Each structure stands twice: as structure tokens, then as C-alpha cells.
């Protein structure tokens, strides 16, 4: 039986790395799920040359080594897209939070000032 | 000895339900404290809370259910509560079932789930198929049968509170349940009734529901089973 050992090794090693990261509470499962799906697919594809041939036929990349690089580039491409989206959302959230903090601080200052004025008014009376 | 109990009520765009639900909670169980956590709603939810003088946390941005509930757990931890109840604001949960859940938790359970399907059979729709798949997966990985893993009405004790308040991967979802069952935490279910939403739309449709089930399945099968088992 033909097994693509390169795909299998990359898949399994990445899977183990991801699991170790999650076990030590350094990554959220939500963010890891993309990687888990990718590594499992890669490992399963290693056992099915038909699937590989099918993708090679569609993409026209027939060289085995280049094919693996090609797959990884496609994966990185979508990962980059996803990361750009997440990054934009995070920047938007940071902006939102800093604006909110600034407004609350201003309101807090106003309240403090009013309290001081009331205290002074009480002392003078 | 009286145990301090906190109801954690996440609210996201619930302007049509919130008053009804919170007034019901205050009327039915005045002995329990509650905290509403507004998850950056874009409608009148925070204004309604302020107007009625409800006890509420106002998150400035929309963060998602996991982080919202975690904010509630932090509040509960800092204020020395013994039990925290997750209670939805959309009118599906009835406050008269909180007491039986708390009584069950006092018997020494870490998590008590308000379950719809212990004595009642599930209906036949897409949502129930998803629920069944999750029940099967939980049974496969832990050997325990959880009748209603997606229920949003749960009671957590102090041990779980401390865990949830800090852990990065804490979300009140079915996959987390698997993790706790495998760690030897005690989980119980109590039969409750749930209603339909008063108003507004559920987050889940066919697409997001399917994605949720796929996400949960992968997480249960490949991630939760490989997380450390230490207590």
C-alpha cells in the first residue's frame, strides 16, 4: 500500500504540538480547531493516494514534493486570511475599549469634581 | 448555614425579554442574588437595566458567551459565592426550577444541569439530532449518559467557580463537560421544563448549528480526550 510518509509525519507532529499547547493552557480550543482539522485531513490523505491524485489532477501539480509544499501554501494562505480578519476585529475592539475607558474616566472626573464642590460648599456653610 | 447563590444572567440584545425575566427572577427567588452581564448590546438592554436599577455589569464590547459567563464567575469568586447558576435571559428558563437545582448541588455535585429530556422524549427536528449526536459522543468518551448536553441552565459549585474564573479554555459548552467528567467531577441532571423564547432570534440557524456540532464533535473526540486528567 502506498502511504505518503511526508504528509503523515507533518500531520502527526503538528497534531502533537497543538495538543501539547492546549494541555498547557496556552491556546484556546476555538483557535486550535482550524489546525486540528488541517492535521487530521493531512494524515488521512496520506493513506489515500486516490485523493492525492484527484487534487493533483485538478491543480496540475504532479510532483510529489512540490505538491506537499503547494498544499501547505494553500493552508497558510487561508490561515493568513483568517488571521487578518481576527486582527482587524481585535484592533476594532481595542479602539472600542480605549474609547470607553476614556469616556468613563471623564465622567468619573466630573463626578469627583462635583463631590469636591459639594464638600467645600458644606465646609464653608 | 446559608449558602450564597449567584444567578449569572448573560444578556445580548434582549430589550424585549429582560424586564419580564428579571422581574420574574426577583419575584420567584428573592433569597438569591443575581448579576446581569450585558455583552455589548446594541439595543436598549443597558438603558433598561439602568432605569430599573438592576445589578448589572456592562461589558463595552461584544465578547461571546464564554467570556461573559467568565466575567460572572469572577464576580462570584471575588464576592465569596458558593454556587453560581447560569440562567438565560431569553425567557426559555423558568426561575422556579433554580431551587431544585441548588438542592441537588448541595448533595455534593460539582455541576448540575437543568435537563429537558430525562423523563421527556426529545422531539424530531434538526436541533434534537444535534443534541443526540453530542449525547452519543459524550457517552462514547466518558461512559456517562447526559440527556441534555446543550442545556444553558446549569449550577456550578465553588470548585468549578475557581476553575472557570481563570482557565483560558473555559466555556460552558458540551465539550467542556466531557473534560470535567473525565477529570472525575460529579455531574448530575435534574428534570426542568423550558419554554420558547419570548422575543428575538436564536443565534443558531441551520448553518451555524451544523458548524457548532462539527466543532463540538472535533473538540470532544480529538482535544478533550487528550487533555490532562489531573484533578
Interface residues (C-beta under 8 A of the other chain):
Chain A: X19 X22 X23 X25 X26 X27 X28 X29 X30 X32 X33 X36 X37 X40 X93 X96 X97 X100
Chain B: X60 X61 X167 X168 X169 X171 X175 X215 X218 X219 X222 X223 X226 X227 X228
